[in-house]
């Protein structure tokens, strides 16, 4: 917890919140990208 408090005091609260949210959304975006690629492959197989 001390690490987070020192980070907040060094760079500011908005920057810390932004990095936290970007870190959380990264895995979800990877999943969405994989789904889009899979959908494109299925579309090519069904509609030659």
N, CA, C, O and CB atoms as a CASP TS submission, in Angstrom:
PFRMAT TS
TARGET T0000
AUTHOR 0000-0000-0000
METHOD Language model
MODEL 1
PARENT N/A
ATOM      1  N   UNK     1       0.821  -1.194   0.000  1.00  0.00           N
ATOM      2  CA  UNK     1       0.000   0.000   0.000  1.00  0.00           C
ATOM      3  C   UNK     1       0.864   1.257   0.000  1.00  0.00           C
ATOM      4  O   UNK     1       0.503   2.271  -0.597  1.00  0.00           O
ATOM      5  CB  UNK     1      -0.934  -0.002   1.203  1.00  0.00           C
ATOM      6  N   UNK     2       2.001   1.180   0.671  1.00  0.00           N
ATOM      7  CA  UNK     2       2.898   2.342   0.705  1.00  0.00           C
ATOM      8  C   UNK     2       3.429   2.669  -0.685  1.00  0.00           C
ATOM      9  O   UNK     2       3.663   3.832  -1.013  1.00  0.00           O
ATOM     10  CB  UNK     2       4.069   2.088   1.664  1.00  0.00           C
ATOM     11  N   UNK     3       3.617   1.631  -1.498  1.00  0.00           N
ATOM     12  CA  UNK     3       4.104   1.847  -2.857  1.00  0.00           C
ATOM     13  C   UNK     3       3.102   2.675  -3.654  1.00  0.00           C
ATOM     14  O   UNK     3       3.475   3.600  -4.376  1.00  0.00           O
ATOM     15  CB  UNK     3       4.368   0.503  -3.559  1.00  0.00           C
ATOM     16  N   UNK     4       1.819   2.326  -3.511  1.00  0.00           N
ATOM     17  CA  UNK     4       0.790   3.070  -4.238  1.00  0.00           C
ATOM     18  C   UNK     4       0.691   4.513  -3.758  1.00  0.00           C
ATOM     19  O   UNK     4       0.509   5.426  -4.563  1.00  0.00           O
ATOM     20  CB  UNK     4      -0.561   2.383  -4.087  1.00  0.00           C
ATOM     21  N   UNK     5       0.810   4.720  -2.464  1.00  0.00           N
ATOM     22  CA  UNK     5       0.738   6.082  -1.937  1.00  0.00           C
ATOM     23  C   UNK     5       1.914   6.926  -2.398  1.00  0.00           C
ATOM     24  O   UNK     5       1.748   8.105  -2.708  1.00  0.00           O
ATOM     25  CB  UNK     5       0.686   6.058  -0.419  1.00  0.00           C
ATOM     26  N   UNK     6       3.100   6.335  -2.447  1.00  0.00           N
ATOM     27  CA  UNK     6       4.254   7.098  -2.927  1.00  0.00           C
ATOM     28  C   UNK     6       4.131   7.379  -4.423  1.00  0.00           C
ATOM     29  O   UNK     6       4.540   8.441  -4.891  1.00  0.00           O
ATOM     30  CB  UNK     6       5.562   6.340  -2.635  1.00  0.00           C
ATOM     31  N   UNK     7       3.566   6.424  -5.179  1.00  0.00           N
ATOM     32  CA  UNK     7       3.359   6.644  -6.608  1.00  0.00           C
ATOM     33  C   UNK     7       2.352   7.759  -6.839  1.00  0.00           C
ATOM     34  O   UNK     7       2.546   8.605  -7.712  1.00  0.00           O
ATOM     35  CB  UNK     7       2.887   5.354  -7.289  1.00  0.00           C
ATOM     36  N   UNK     8       1.289   7.764  -6.068  1.00  0.00           N
ATOM     37  CA  UNK     8       0.275   8.814  -6.191  1.00  0.00           C
ATOM     38  C   UNK     8       0.885  10.173  -5.871  1.00  0.00           C
ATOM     39  O   UNK     8       0.619  11.152  -6.568  1.00  0.00           O
ATOM     40  CB  UNK     8      -0.923   8.531  -5.259  1.00  0.00           C
ATOM     41  N   UNK     9       1.683  10.236  -4.844  1.00  0.00           N
ATOM     42  CA  UNK     9       2.279  11.527  -4.481  1.00  0.00           C
ATOM     43  C   UNK     9       3.311  11.984  -5.506  1.00  0.00           C
ATOM     44  O   UNK     9       3.539  13.184  -5.661  1.00  0.00           O
ATOM     45  CB  UNK     9       2.926  11.440  -3.104  1.00  0.00           C
ATOM     46  N   UNK    10       3.944  11.030  -6.212  1.00  0.00           N
ATOM     47  CA  UNK    10       4.957  11.402  -7.204  1.00  0.00           C
ATOM     48  C   UNK    10       4.336  11.871  -8.522  1.00  0.00           C
ATOM     49  O   UNK    10       4.742  12.903  -9.056  1.00  0.00           O
ATOM     50  CB  UNK    10       5.882  10.222  -7.467  1.00  0.00           C
ATOM     51  N   UNK    11       3.374  11.142  -9.045  1.00  0.00           N
ATOM     52  CA  UNK    11       2.858  11.447 -10.387  1.00  0.00           C
ATOM     53  C   UNK    11       1.439  11.969 -10.393  1.00  0.00           C
ATOM     54  O   UNK    11       0.984  12.492 -11.411  1.00  0.00           O
ATOM     55  CB  UNK    11       2.925  10.228 -11.242  1.00  0.00           C
ATOM     56  N   UNK    12       0.749  11.848  -9.324  1.00  0.00           N
ATOM     57  CA  UNK    12      -0.608  12.388  -9.274  1.00  0.00           C
ATOM     58  C   UNK    12      -1.666  11.316  -9.411  1.00  0.00           C
ATOM     59  O   UNK    12      -1.465  10.284 -10.053  1.00  0.00           O
ATOM     60  CB  UNK    12      -0.794  13.412 -10.353  1.00  0.00           C
ATOM     61  N   UNK    13      -2.780  11.586  -8.800  1.00  0.00           N
ATOM     62  CA  UNK    13      -3.885  10.633  -8.768  1.00  0.00           C
ATOM     63  C   UNK    13      -4.434  10.292 -10.158  1.00  0.00           C
ATOM     64  O   UNK    13      -4.645   9.110 -10.430  1.00  0.00           O
ATOM     65  CB  UNK    13      -4.994  11.180  -7.914  1.00  0.00           C
ATOM     66  N   UNK    14      -4.676  11.255 -11.051  1.00  0.00           N
ATOM     67  CA  UNK    14      -5.236  10.911 -12.368  1.00  0.00           C
ATOM     68  C   UNK    14      -4.343   9.966 -13.180  1.00  0.00           C
ATOM     69  O   UNK    14      -4.843   9.097 -13.894  1.00  0.00           O
ATOM     70  CB  UNK    14      -5.475  12.177 -13.163  1.00  0.00           C
ATOM     71  N   UNK    15      -3.053  10.134 -13.072  1.00  0.00           N
ATOM     72  CA  UNK    15      -2.136   9.276 -13.816  1.00  0.00           C
ATOM     73  C   UNK    15      -2.194   7.849 -13.285  1.00  0.00           C
ATOM     74  O   UNK    15      -2.194   6.895 -14.063  1.00  0.00           O
ATOM     75  CB  UNK    15      -0.699   9.820 -13.735  1.00  0.00           C
ATOM     76  N   UNK    16      -2.243   7.701 -11.979  1.00  0.00           N
ATOM     77  CA  UNK    16      -2.316   6.370 -11.377  1.00  0.00           C
ATOM     78  C   UNK    16      -3.606   5.674 -11.772  1.00  0.00           C
ATOM     79  O   UNK    16      -3.591   4.490 -12.110  1.00  0.00           O
ATOM     80  CB  UNK    16      -2.211   6.459  -9.851  1.00  0.00           C
ATOM     81  N   UNK    17      -4.713   6.384 -11.735  1.00  0.00           N
ATOM     82  CA  UNK    17      -6.003   5.795 -12.109  1.00  0.00           C
ATOM     83  C   UNK    17      -5.995   5.395 -13.582  1.00  0.00           C
ATOM     84  O   UNK    17      -6.513   4.337 -13.940  1.00  0.00           O
ATOM     85  CB  UNK    17      -7.159   6.787 -11.829  1.00  0.00           C
ATOM     86  N   UNK    18      -5.417   6.223 -14.427  1.00  0.00           N
ATOM     87  CA  UNK    18      -5.335   5.914 -15.853  1.00  0.00           C
ATOM     88  C   UNK    18      -4.530   4.644 -16.100  1.00  0.00           C
ATOM     89  O   UNK    18      -4.963   3.783 -16.867  1.00  0.00           O
ATOM     90  CB  UNK    18      -4.713   7.081 -16.614  1.00  0.00           C
ATOM     91  N   UNK    19      -3.381   4.512 -15.472  1.00  0.00           N
ATOM     92  CA  UNK    19      -2.572   3.311 -15.651  1.00  0.00           C
ATOM     93  C   UNK    19      -3.286   2.072 -15.128  1.00  0.00           C
ATOM     94  O   UNK    19      -3.201   1.003 -15.731  1.00  0.00           O
ATOM     95  CB  UNK    19      -1.231   3.471 -14.951  1.00  0.00           C
ATOM     96  N   UNK    20      -3.981   2.212 -14.022  1.00  0.00           N
ATOM     97  CA  UNK    20      -4.726   1.082 -13.468  1.00  0.00           C
ATOM     98  C   UNK    20      -5.817   0.623 -14.434  1.00  0.00           C
ATOM     99  O   UNK    20      -5.969  -0.574 -14.680  1.00  0.00           O
ATOM    100  CB  UNK    20      -5.344   1.461 -12.111  1.00  0.00           C
ATOM    101  N   UNK    21      -6.570   1.567 -14.975  1.00  0.00           N
ATOM    102  CA  UNK    21      -7.643   1.203 -15.896  1.00  0.00           C
ATOM    103  C   UNK    21      -7.099   0.628 -17.201  1.00  0.00           C
ATOM    104  O   UNK    21      -7.674  -0.312 -17.749  1.00  0.00           O
ATOM    105  CB  UNK    21      -8.516   2.415 -16.189  1.00  0.00           C
ATOM    106  N   UNK    22      -6.006   1.178 -17.701  1.00  0.00           N
ATOM    107  CA  UNK    22      -5.399   0.634 -18.916  1.00  0.00           C
ATOM    108  C   UNK    22      -4.910  -0.792 -18.697  1.00  0.00           C
ATOM    109  O   UNK    22      -5.038  -1.639 -19.581  1.00  0.00           O
ATOM    110  CB  UNK    22      -4.239   1.519 -19.374  1.00  0.00           C
ATOM    111  N   UNK    23      -4.358  -1.053 -17.536  1.00  0.00           N
ATOM    112  CA  UNK    23      -3.885  -2.398 -17.222  1.00  0.00           C
ATOM    113  C   UNK    23      -5.051  -3.384 -17.166  1.00  0.00           C
ATOM    114  O   UNK    23      -4.932  -4.510 -17.650  1.00  0.00           O
ATOM    115  CB  UNK    23      -3.122  -2.400 -15.888  1.00  0.00           C
ATOM    116  N   UNK    24      -6.153  -2.981 -16.592  1.00  0.00           N
ATOM    117  CA  UNK    24      -7.317  -3.863 -16.475  1.00  0.00           C
ATOM    118  C   UNK    24      -7.964  -4.143 -17.819  1.00  0.00           C
ATOM    119  O   UNK    24      -8.419  -5.259 -18.065  1.00  0.00           O
ATOM    120  CB  UNK    24      -8.338  -3.257 -15.538  1.00  0.00           C
ATOM    121  N   UNK    25      -8.012  -3.141 -18.695  1.00  0.00           N
ATOM    122  CA  UNK    25      -8.715  -3.294 -19.960  1.00  0.00           C
ATOM    123  C   UNK    25      -7.868  -4.034 -21.005  1.00  0.00           C
ATOM    124  O   UNK    25      -8.401  -4.517 -22.004  1.00  0.00           O
ATOM    125  CB  UNK    25      -9.120  -1.928 -20.494  1.00  0.00           C
ATOM    126  N   UNK    26      -6.568  -4.122 -20.778  1.00  0.00           N
ATOM    127  CA  UNK    26      -5.676  -4.748 -21.762  1.00  0.00           C
ATOM    128  C   UNK    26      -6.062  -6.198 -22.044  1.00  0.00           C
ATOM    129  O   UNK    26      -6.118  -6.606 -23.204  1.00  0.00           O
ATOM    130  CB  UNK    26      -4.232  -4.688 -21.276  1.00  0.00           C
ATOM    131  N   UNK    27      -6.325  -6.975 -21.008  1.00  0.00           N
ATOM    132  CA  UNK    27      -6.697  -8.378 -21.193  1.00  0.00           C
ATOM    133  C   UNK    27      -8.027  -8.499 -21.926  1.00  0.00           C
ATOM    134  O   UNK    27      -8.205  -9.392 -22.754  1.00  0.00           O
ATOM    135  CB  UNK    27      -6.774  -9.095 -19.840  1.00  0.00           C
ATOM    136  N   UNK    28      -8.943  -7.620 -21.629  1.00  0.00           N
ATOM    137  CA  UNK    28     -10.244  -7.660 -22.297  1.00  0.00           C
ATOM    138  C   UNK    28     -10.105  -7.311 -23.773  1.00  0.00           C
ATOM    139  O   UNK    28     -10.779  -7.906 -24.614  1.00  0.00           O
ATOM    140  CB  UNK    28     -11.229  -6.699 -21.618  1.00  0.00           C
ATOM    141  N   UNK    29      -9.248  -6.366 -24.094  1.00  0.00           N
ATOM    142  CA  UNK    29      -9.029  -6.008 -25.489  1.00  0.00           C
ATOM    143  C   UNK    29      -8.373  -7.152 -26.262  1.00  0.00           C
ATOM    144  O   UNK    29      -8.703  -7.372 -27.427  1.00  0.00           O
ATOM    145  CB  UNK    29      -8.167  -4.751 -25.581  1.00  0.00           C
ATOM    146  N   UNK    30      -7.464  -7.870 -25.642  1.00  0.00           N
ATOM    147  CA  UNK    30      -6.852  -9.025 -26.294  1.00  0.00           C
ATOM    148  C   UNK    30      -7.909 -10.069 -26.629  1.00  0.00           C
ATOM    149  O   UNK    30      -7.859 -10.679 -27.697  1.00  0.00           O
ATOM    150  CB  UNK    30      -5.761  -9.638 -25.399  1.00  0.00           C
ATOM    151  N   UNK    31      -8.856 -10.279 -25.738  1.00  0.00           N
ATOM    152  CA  UNK    31      -9.935 -11.230 -25.967  1.00  0.00           C
ATOM    153  C   UNK    31     -10.830 -10.777 -27.121  1.00  0.00           C
ATOM    154  O   UNK    31     -11.239 -11.596 -27.944  1.00  0.00           O
ATOM    155  CB  UNK    31     -10.763 -11.409 -24.692  1.00  0.00           C
ATOM    156  N   UNK    32     -11.130  -9.506 -27.185  1.00  0.00           N
ATOM    157  CA  UNK    32     -11.968  -8.969 -28.268  1.00  0.00           C
ATOM    158  C   UNK    32     -11.253  -9.103 -29.606  1.00  0.00           C
ATOM    159  O   UNK    32     -11.877  -9.471 -30.602  1.00  0.00           O
ATOM    160  CB  UNK    32     -12.327  -7.487 -28.002  1.00  0.00           C
ATOM    161  N   UNK    33      -9.975  -8.816 -29.646  1.00  0.00           N
ATOM    162  CA  UNK    33      -9.205  -8.930 -30.887  1.00  0.00           C
ATOM    163  C   UNK    33      -9.179 -10.382 -31.369  1.00  0.00           C
ATOM    164  O   UNK    33      -9.348 -10.642 -32.560  1.00  0.00           O
ATOM    165  CB  UNK    33      -7.764  -8.406 -30.681  1.00  0.00           C
ATOM    166  N   UNK    34      -8.970 -11.323 -30.457  1.00  0.00           N
ATOM    167  CA  UNK    34      -8.967 -12.741 -30.830  1.00  0.00           C
ATOM    168  C   UNK    34     -10.329 -13.160 -31.366  1.00  0.00           C
ATOM    169  O   UNK    34     -10.404 -13.926 -32.327  1.00  0.00           O
ATOM    170  CB  UNK    34      -8.581 -13.618 -29.626  1.00  0.00           C
ATOM    171  N   UNK    35     -11.390 -12.678 -30.769  1.00  0.00           N
ATOM    172  CA  UNK    35     -12.741 -13.016 -31.236  1.00  0.00           C
ATOM    173  C   UNK    35     -12.997 -12.462 -32.632  1.00  0.00           C
ATOM    174  O   UNK    35     -13.622 -13.125 -33.460  1.00  0.00           O
ATOM    175  CB  UNK    35     -13.795 -12.478 -30.260  1.00  0.00           C
ATOM    176  N   UNK    36     -12.524 -11.264 -32.892  1.00  0.00           N
ATOM    177  CA  UNK    36     -12.707 -10.666 -34.220  1.00  0.00           C
ATOM    178  C   UNK    36     -11.954 -11.465 -35.274  1.00  0.00           C
ATOM    179  O   UNK    36     -12.473 -11.687 -36.368  1.00  0.00           O
ATOM    180  CB  UNK    36     -12.232  -9.199 -34.228  1.00  0.00           C
ATOM    181  N   UNK    37     -10.737 -11.900 -34.959  1.00  0.00           N
ATOM    182  CA  UNK    37      -9.969 -12.706 -35.909  1.00  0.00           C
ATOM    183  C   UNK    37     -10.663 -14.036 -36.159  1.00  0.00           C
ATOM    184  O   UNK    37     -10.727 -14.490 -37.301  1.00  0.00           O
ATOM    185  CB  UNK    37      -8.539 -12.940 -35.392  1.00  0.00           C
ATOM    186  N   UNK    38     -11.179 -14.664 -35.121  1.00  0.00           N
ATOM    187  CA  UNK    38     -11.871 -15.935 -35.266  1.00  0.00           C
ATOM    188  C   UNK    38     -13.137 -15.761 -36.110  1.00  0.00           C
ATOM    189  O   UNK    38     -13.446 -16.612 -36.943  1.00  0.00           O
ATOM    190  CB  UNK    38     -12.220 -16.517 -33.884  1.00  0.00           C
ATOM    191  N   UNK    39     -13.858 -14.680 -35.902  1.00  0.00           N
ATOM    192  CA  UNK    39     -15.066 -14.405 -36.668  1.00  0.00           C
ATOM    193  C   UNK    39     -14.738 -14.216 -38.148  1.00  0.00           C
ATOM    194  O   UNK    39     -15.468 -14.693 -39.017  1.00  0.00           O
ATOM    195  CB  UNK    39     -15.778 -13.162 -36.116  1.00  0.00           C
ATOM    196  N   UNK    40     -13.645 -13.525 -38.430  1.00  0.00           N
ATOM    197  CA  UNK    40     -13.241 -13.315 -39.823  1.00  0.00           C
ATOM    198  C   UNK    40     -12.889 -14.641 -40.491  1.00  0.00           C
ATOM    199  O   UNK    40     -13.241 -14.862 -41.650  1.00  0.00           O
ATOM    200  CB  UNK    40     -12.043 -12.350 -39.898  1.00  0.00           C
ATOM    201  N   UNK    41     -12.199 -15.522 -39.771  1.00  0.00           N
ATOM    202  CA  UNK    41     -11.860 -16.834 -40.334  1.00  0.00           C
ATOM    203  C   UNK    41     -13.107 -17.667 -40.590  1.00  0.00           C
ATOM    204  O   UNK    41     -13.205 -18.329 -41.623  1.00  0.00           O
ATOM    205  CB  UNK    41     -10.914 -17.588 -39.399  1.00  0.00           C
ATOM    206  N   UNK    42     -14.052 -17.645 -39.672  1.00  0.00           N
ATOM    207  CA  UNK    42     -15.299 -18.394 -39.860  1.00  0.00           C
ATOM    208  C   UNK    42     -16.082 -17.840 -41.031  1.00  0.00           C
ATOM    209  O   UNK    42     -16.687 -18.607 -41.780  1.00  0.00           O
ATOM    210  CB  UNK    42     -16.156 -18.354 -38.589  1.00  0.00           C
ATOM    211  N   UNK    43     -16.087 -16.558 -41.207  1.00  0.00           N
ATOM    212  CA  UNK    43     -16.798 -15.933 -42.320  1.00  0.00           C
ATOM    213  C   UNK    43     -16.193 -16.370 -43.653  1.00  0.00           C
ATOM    214  O   UNK    43     -16.918 -16.650 -44.608  1.00  0.00           O
ATOM    215  CB  UNK    43     -16.760 -14.396 -42.192  1.00  0.00           C
ATOM    216  N   UNK    44     -14.853 -16.428 -43.713  1.00  0.00           N
ATOM    217  CA  UNK    44     -14.197 -16.850 -44.944  1.00  0.00           C
ATOM    218  C   UNK    44     -14.522 -18.299 -45.276  1.00  0.00           C
ATOM    219  O   UNK    44     -14.671 -18.642 -46.448  1.00  0.00           O
ATOM    220  CB  UNK    44     -12.691 -16.667 -44.830  1.00  0.00           C
ATOM    221  N   UNK    45     -14.635 -19.163 -44.253  1.00  0.00           N
ATOM    222  CA  UNK    45     -14.949 -20.574 -44.484  1.00  0.00           C
ATOM    223  C   UNK    45     -16.389 -20.747 -44.975  1.00  0.00           C
ATOM    224  O   UNK    45     -16.649 -21.600 -45.823  1.00  0.00           O
ATOM    225  CB  UNK    45     -14.730 -21.387 -43.197  1.00  0.00           C
ATOM    226  N   UNK    46     -17.304 -19.970 -44.468  1.00  0.00           N
ATOM    227  CA  UNK    46     -18.708 -20.121 -44.814  1.00  0.00           C
ATOM    228  C   UNK    46     -19.062 -19.418 -46.105  1.00  0.00           C
ATOM    229  O   UNK    46     -20.017 -19.818 -46.771  1.00  0.00           O
ATOM    230  CB  UNK    46     -19.569 -19.601 -43.705  1.00  0.00           C
ATOM    231  N   UNK    47     -18.331 -18.387 -46.483  1.00  0.00           N
ATOM    232  CA  UNK    47     -18.622 -17.607 -47.684  1.00  0.00           C
ATOM    233  C   UNK    47     -17.369 -17.508 -48.553  1.00  0.00           C
ATOM    234  O   UNK    47     -16.633 -16.522 -48.504  1.00  0.00           O
ATOM    235  CB  UNK    47     -19.139 -16.193 -47.309  1.00  0.00           C
ATOM    236  N   UNK    48     -17.146 -18.552 -49.349  1.00  0.00           N
ATOM    237  CA  UNK    48     -15.924 -18.540 -50.177  1.00  0.00           C
ATOM    238  C   UNK    48     -15.968 -17.541 -51.307  1.00  0.00           C
ATOM    239  O   UNK    48     -15.010 -17.432 -52.073  1.00  0.00           O
ATOM    240  CB  UNK    48     -15.679 -19.899 -50.749  1.00  0.00           C
TER
END
